[in-house]
Amino acid sequence: MNKKLIPILICFALISCKKTIKKPTAAVIVHGGAGNTTTEMMNETQVENIRAAIQLSLEKSQAHIANGGLV
């Protein structure tokens, strides 16, 4: 075997053995309610509480996904 070819083959072998780990992509969708209730039917405190709960749900979901889906 040609001695110049050996380093090329070694490099090729090392590159081809490299594992590429793809991180999964995910999306979180939070449905903010059901029925016919609108924010116009609520007082400001109720609206703020609902929005805070939705935001907390998104943040916890994002953390869960970033942790690989583990608790």
N, CA, C and O atoms as CSV, one atom per row, in Angstrom:
chain,resi,resn,atom,element,x,y,z
A,1,MET,N,N,0.849,-1.176,0.000
A,1,MET,CA,C,0.000,0.000,0.000
A,1,MET,C,C,0.895,1.240,0.000
A,1,MET,O,O,1.956,1.251,0.624
A,2,ASN,N,N,0.471,2.242,-0.680
A,2,ASN,CA,C,1.210,3.487,-0.778
A,2,ASN,C,C,1.238,4.179,0.597
A,2,ASN,O,O,0.189,4.362,1.214
A,3,LYS,N,N,2.446,4.567,1.084
A,3,LYS,CA,C,2.581,5.178,2.418
A,3,LYS,C,C,1.907,6.547,2.485
A,3,LYS,O,O,1.536,6.985,3.574
A,4,LYS,N,N,1.740,7.226,1.372
A,4,LYS,CA,C,1.067,8.525,1.368
A,4,LYS,C,C,-0.441,8.368,1.535
A,4,LYS,O,O,-1.128,9.297,1.958
A,5,LEU,N,N,-0.933,7.219,1.209
A,5,LEU,CA,C,-2.362,6.964,1.282
A,5,LEU,C,C,-2.826,6.639,2.705
A,5,LEU,O,O,-3.992,6.854,3.035
A,6,ILE,N,N,-1.939,6.130,3.538
A,6,ILE,CA,C,-2.304,5.715,4.903
A,6,ILE,C,C,-2.830,6.884,5.741
A,6,ILE,O,O,-3.885,6.736,6.358
A,7,PRO,N,N,-2.144,8.051,5.798
A,7,PRO,CA,C,-2.697,9.163,6.604
A,7,PRO,C,C,-4.058,9.637,6.090
A,7,PRO,O,O,-4.917,10.030,6.880
A,8,ILE,N,N,-4.253,9.603,4.792
A,8,ILE,CA,C,-5.544,10.010,4.229
A,8,ILE,C,C,-6.633,9.039,4.666
A,8,ILE,O,O,-7.736,9.455,5.020
A,9,LEU,N,N,-6.325,7.756,4.641
A,9,LEU,CA,C,-7.305,6.757,5.071
A,9,LEU,C,C,-7.607,6.872,6.557
A,9,LEU,O,O,-8.752,6.694,6.973
A,10,ILE,N,N,-6.598,7.165,7.355
A,10,ILE,CA,C,-6.808,7.333,8.804
A,10,ILE,C,C,-7.711,8.534,9.061
A,10,ILE,O,O,-8.640,8.458,9.865
A,11,CYS,N,N,-7.435,9.647,8.374
A,11,CYS,CA,C,-8.279,10.841,8.534
A,11,CYS,C,C,-9.716,10.549,8.122
A,11,CYS,O,O,-10.656,10.942,8.813
A,12,PHE,N,N,-9.881,9.869,7.010
A,12,PHE,CA,C,-11.212,9.520,6.540
A,12,PHE,C,C,-11.929,8.643,7.560
A,12,PHE,O,O,-13.117,8.836,7.817
A,13,ALA,N,N,-11.224,7.688,8.137
A,13,ALA,CA,C,-11.824,6.793,9.122
A,13,ALA,C,C,-12.249,7.570,10.372
A,13,ALA,O,O,-13.325,7.324,10.918
A,14,LEU,N,N,-11.422,8.494,10.819
A,14,LEU,CA,C,-11.758,9.278,12.009
A,14,LEU,C,C,-12.958,10.187,11.751
A,14,LEU,O,O,-13.835,10.326,12.604
A,15,ILE,N,N,-12.989,10.795,10.590
A,15,ILE,CA,C,-14.110,11.681,10.270
A,15,ILE,C,C,-15.404,10.888,10.132
A,15,ILE,O,O,-16.454,11.328,10.602
A,16,SER,N,N,-15.340,9.753,9.507
A,16,SER,CA,C,-16.562,8.973,9.294
A,16,SER,C,C,-17.079,8.346,10.582
A,16,SER,O,O,-18.257,7.996,10.656
A,17,CYS,N,N,-16.242,8.195,11.589
A,17,CYS,CA,C,-16.669,7.604,12.858
A,17,CYS,C,C,-17.235,8.643,13.821
A,17,CYS,O,O,-17.814,8.288,14.848
A,18,LYS,N,N,-17.072,9.902,13.499
A,18,LYS,CA,C,-17.560,10.961,14.388
A,18,LYS,C,C,-19.079,10.896,14.463
A,18,LYS,O,O,-19.759,10.881,13.437
A,19,LYS,N,N,-19.603,10.857,15.676
A,19,LYS,CA,C,-21.044,10.815,15.864
A,19,LYS,C,C,-21.583,12.234,15.891
A,19,LYS,O,O,-21.064,13.103,16.591
A,20,THR,N,N,-22.602,12.443,15.137
A,20,THR,CA,C,-23.281,13.725,15.150
A,20,THR,C,C,-24.603,13.531,15.855
A,20,THR,O,O,-25.446,12.749,15.417
A,21,ILE,N,N,-24.778,14.245,16.948
A,21,ILE,CA,C,-26.007,14.131,17.712
A,21,ILE,C,C,-26.857,15.357,17.405
A,21,ILE,O,O,-26.484,16.488,17.715
A,22,LYS,N,N,-27.997,15.108,16.794
A,22,LYS,CA,C,-28.907,16.201,16.486
A,22,LYS,C,C,-29.853,16.393,17.660
A,22,LYS,O,O,-30.416,15.438,18.196
A,23,LYS,N,N,-30.009,17.637,18.038
A,23,LYS,CA,C,-30.974,17.934,19.080
A,23,LYS,C,C,-32.358,17.985,18.443
A,23,LYS,O,O,-32.546,18.585,17.385
A,24,PRO,N,N,-33.302,17.362,19.089
A,24,PRO,CA,C,-34.653,17.394,18.514
A,24,PRO,C,C,-35.241,18.795,18.596
A,24,PRO,O,O,-34.951,19.558,19.517
A,25,THR,N,N,-36.049,19.103,17.640
A,25,THR,CA,C,-36.752,20.382,17.695
A,25,THR,C,C,-38.165,20.107,18.177
A,25,THR,O,O,-38.744,19.056,17.903
A,26,ALA,N,N,-38.691,21.052,18.884
A,26,ALA,CA,C,-40.031,20.870,19.428
A,26,ALA,C,C,-40.727,22.211,19.498
A,26,ALA,O,O,-40.091,23.264,19.462
A,27,ALA,N,N,-42.005,22.157,19.597
A,27,ALA,CA,C,-42.810,23.363,19.754
A,27,ALA,C,C,-43.832,23.105,20.852
A,27,ALA,O,O,-44.300,21.983,21.043
A,28,VAL,N,N,-44.158,24.156,21.554
A,28,VAL,CA,C,-45.172,24.064,22.596
A,28,VAL,C,C,-46.280,25.043,22.233
A,28,VAL,O,O,-46.035,26.215,21.946
A,29,ILE,N,N,-47.486,24.538,22.255
A,29,ILE,CA,C,-48.643,25.387,21.999
A,29,ILE,C,C,-49.541,25.286,23.222
A,29,ILE,O,O,-49.898,24.192,23.658
A,30,VAL,N,N,-49.895,26.424,23.758
A,30,VAL,CA,C,-50.784,26.452,24.916
A,30,VAL,C,C,-52.101,27.063,24.469
A,30,VAL,O,O,-52.155,28.193,23.983
A,31,HIS,N,N,-53.142,26.299,24.643
A,31,HIS,CA,C,-54.483,26.794,24.317
A,31,HIS,C,C,-54.977,27.559,25.524
A,31,HIS,O,O,-55.092,27.001,26.615
A,32,GLY,N,N,-55.265,28.817,25.340
A,32,GLY,CA,C,-55.609,29.683,26.460
A,32,GLY,C,C,-57.026,29.578,26.971
A,32,GLY,O,O,-57.414,30.368,27.831
A,33,GLY,N,N,-57.795,28.666,26.496
A,33,GLY,CA,C,-59.140,28.527,27.015
A,33,GLY,C,C,-60.076,27.906,26.011
A,33,GLY,O,O,-59.692,27.575,24.890
A,34,ALA,N,N,-61.296,27.758,26.430
A,34,ALA,CA,C,-62.314,27.180,25.559
A,34,ALA,C,C,-63.641,27.853,25.882
A,34,ALA,O,O,-63.823,28.407,26.966
A,35,GLY,N,N,-64.529,27.798,24.963
A,35,GLY,CA,C,-65.835,28.402,25.202
A,35,GLY,C,C,-65.907,29.795,24.625
A,35,GLY,O,O,-65.148,30.159,23.727
A,36,ASN,N,N,-66.831,30.564,25.155
A,36,ASN,CA,C,-67.062,31.887,24.572
A,36,ASN,C,C,-66.662,33.031,25.493
A,36,ASN,O,O,-67.108,34.160,25.285
A,37,THR,N,N,-65.844,32.778,26.497
A,37,THR,CA,C,-65.391,33.830,27.398
A,37,THR,C,C,-64.293,34.636,26.726
A,37,THR,O,O,-63.371,34.070,26.139
A,38,THR,N,N,-64.389,35.934,26.809
A,38,THR,CA,C,-63.361,36.820,26.242
A,38,THR,C,C,-62.771,37.677,27.352
A,38,THR,O,O,-63.321,37.763,28.450
A,39,THR,N,N,-61.650,38.305,27.048
A,39,THR,CA,C,-61.019,39.164,28.051
A,39,THR,C,C,-61.899,40.370,28.395
A,39,THR,O,O,-61.768,40.949,29.473
A,40,GLU,N,N,-62.782,40.742,27.489
A,40,GLU,CA,C,-63.688,41.860,27.785
A,40,GLU,C,C,-64.694,41.500,28.884
A,40,GLU,O,O,-65.274,42.382,29.517
A,41,MET,N,N,-64.893,40.199,29.102
A,41,MET,CA,C,-65.850,39.743,30.113
A,41,MET,C,C,-65.182,39.566,31.481
A,41,MET,O,O,-65.853,39.226,32.455
A,42,MET,N,N,-63.868,39.794,31.562
A,42,MET,CA,C,-63.120,39.583,32.809
A,42,MET,C,C,-62.595,40.910,33.336
A,42,MET,O,O,-62.445,41.883,32.596
A,43,ASN,N,N,-62.317,40.921,34.647
A,43,ASN,CA,C,-61.673,42.114,35.182
A,43,ASN,C,C,-60.155,41.997,34.948
A,43,ASN,O,O,-59.664,40.935,34.566
A,44,GLU,N,N,-59.441,43.061,35.173
A,44,GLU,CA,C,-57.997,43.116,34.869
A,44,GLU,C,C,-57.202,42.070,35.647
A,44,GLU,O,O,-56.259,41.491,35.108
A,45,THR,N,N,-57.561,41.822,36.883
A,45,THR,CA,C,-56.857,40.822,37.696
A,45,THR,C,C,-57.012,39.424,37.101
A,45,THR,O,O,-56.046,38.663,37.052
A,46,GLN,N,N,-58.193,39.090,36.660
A,46,GLN,CA,C,-58.422,37.782,36.047
A,46,GLN,C,C,-57.584,37.617,34.773
A,46,GLN,O,O,-56.980,36.569,34.546
A,47,VAL,N,N,-57.560,38.664,33.955
A,47,VAL,CA,C,-56.784,38.616,32.714
A,47,VAL,C,C,-55.299,38.449,33.031
A,47,VAL,O,O,-54.621,37.633,32.407
A,48,GLU,N,N,-54.794,39.208,33.989
A,48,GLU,CA,C,-53.383,39.109,34.375
A,48,GLU,C,C,-53.053,37.722,34.916
A,48,GLU,O,O,-51.999,37.173,34.596
A,49,ASN,N,N,-53.933,37.152,35.725
A,49,ASN,CA,C,-53.705,35.815,36.279
A,49,ASN,C,C,-53.671,34.751,35.192
A,49,ASN,O,O,-52.832,33.850,35.228
A,50,ILE,N,N,-54.569,34.850,34.238
A,50,ILE,CA,C,-54.595,33.883,33.132
A,50,ILE,C,C,-53.326,33.997,32.294
A,50,ILE,O,O,-52.712,32.988,31.949
A,51,ARG,N,N,-52.939,35.219,31.972
A,51,ARG,CA,C,-51.720,35.409,31.173
A,51,ARG,C,C,-50.480,34.928,31.918
A,51,ARG,O,O,-49.574,34.356,31.312
A,52,ALA,N,N,-50.435,35.158,33.223
A,52,ALA,CA,C,-49.299,34.688,34.022
A,52,ALA,C,C,-49.244,33.163,34.038
A,52,ALA,O,O,-48.164,32.578,33.959
A,53,ALA,N,N,-50.405,32.521,34.140
A,53,ALA,CA,C,-50.452,31.052,34.141
A,53,ALA,C,C,-50.011,30.483,32.791
A,53,ALA,O,O,-49.308,29.474,32.741
A,54,ILE,N,N,-50.417,31.122,31.710
A,54,ILE,CA,C,-49.998,30.681,30.375
A,54,ILE,C,C,-48.493,30.864,30.210
A,54,ILE,O,O,-47.820,29.983,29.675
A,55,GLN,N,N,-47.957,32.000,30.665
A,55,GLN,CA,C,-46.519,32.256,30.571
A,55,GLN,C,C,-45.732,31.224,31.388
A,55,GLN,O,O,-44.717,30.707,30.922
A,56,LEU,N,N,-46.194,30.930,32.593
A,56,LEU,CA,C,-45.530,29.929,33.433
A,56,LEU,C,C,-45.552,28.556,32.758
A,56,LEU,O,O,-44.564,27.822,32.803
A,57,SER,N,N,-46.662,28.218,32.145
A,57,SER,CA,C,-46.769,26.945,31.434
A,57,SER,C,C,-45.758,26.867,30.294
A,57,SER,O,O,-45.111,25.837,30.105
A,58,LEU,N,N,-45.624,27.945,29.540
A,58,LEU,CA,C,-44.642,27.980,28.448
A,58,LEU,C,C,-43.215,27.852,28.976
A,58,LEU,O,O,-42.409,27.108,28.417
A,59,GLU,N,N,-42.906,28.571,30.046
A,59,GLU,CA,C,-41.551,28.519,30.616
A,59,GLU,C,C,-41.216,27.117,31.132
A,59,GLU,O,O,-40.118,26.613,30.897
A,60,LYS,N,N,-42.158,26.493,31.830
A,60,LYS,CA,C,-41.910,25.141,32.348
A,60,LYS,C,C,-41.781,24.131,31.204
A,60,LYS,O,O,-40.956,23.219,31.270
A,61,SER,N,N,-42.583,24.290,30.172
A,61,SER,CA,C,-42.502,23.405,29.018
A,61,SER,C,C,-41.160,23.562,28.311
A,61,SER,O,O,-40.539,22.572,27.924
A,62,GLN,N,N,-40.717,24.795,28.143
A,62,GLN,CA,C,-39.428,25.058,27.510
A,62,GLN,C,C,-38.287,24.437,28.329
A,62,GLN,O,O,-37.375,23.837,27.760
A,63,ALA,N,N,-38.333,24.575,29.638
A,63,ALA,CA,C,-37.306,23.992,30.496
A,63,ALA,C,C,-37.325,22.464,30.394
A,63,ALA,O,O,-36.273,21.826,30.368
A,64,HIS,N,N,-38.506,21.895,30.338
A,64,HIS,CA,C,-38.664,20.446,30.232
A,64,HIS,C,C,-38.045,19.942,28.912
A,64,HIS,O,O,-37.323,18.945,28.900
A,65,ILE,N,N,-38.333,20.628,27.831
A,65,ILE,CA,C,-37.789,20.241,26.527
A,65,ILE,C,C,-36.280,20.437,26.507
A,65,ILE,O,O,-35.554,19.585,25.994
A,66,ALA,N,N,-35.796,21.553,27.059
A,66,ALA,CA,C,-34.349,21.808,27.079
A,66,ALA,C,C,-33.606,20.762,27.882
A,66,ALA,O,O,-32.422,20.523,27.644
A,67,ASN,N,N,-34.280,20.137,28.825
A,67,ASN,CA,C,-33.685,19.106,29.662
A,67,ASN,C,C,-33.824,17.722,29.012
A,67,ASN,O,O,-33.613,16.696,29.658
A,68,GLY,N,N,-34.175,17.714,27.749
A,68,GLY,CA,C,-34.308,16.443,27.044
A,68,GLY,C,C,-35.606,15.722,27.337
A,68,GLY,O,O,-35.728,14.525,27.080
A,69,GLY,N,N,-36.581,16.449,27.876
A,69,GLY,CA,C,-37.858,15.827,28.184
A,69,GLY,C,C,-37.868,15.127,29.523
A,69,GLY,O,O,-38.815,14.414,29.857
A,70,LEU,N,N,-36.800,15.335,30.299
A,70,LEU,CA,C,-36.709,14.701,31.615
A,70,LEU,C,C,-37.193,15.665,32.678
A,70,LEU,O,O,-37.131,16.883,32.507
A,71,VAL,N,N,-37.668,15.117,33.762
A,71,VAL,CA,C,-38.168,15.944,34.868
A,71,VAL,C,C,-36.990,16.586,35.565
A,71,VAL,O,O,-37.173,17.328,36.531
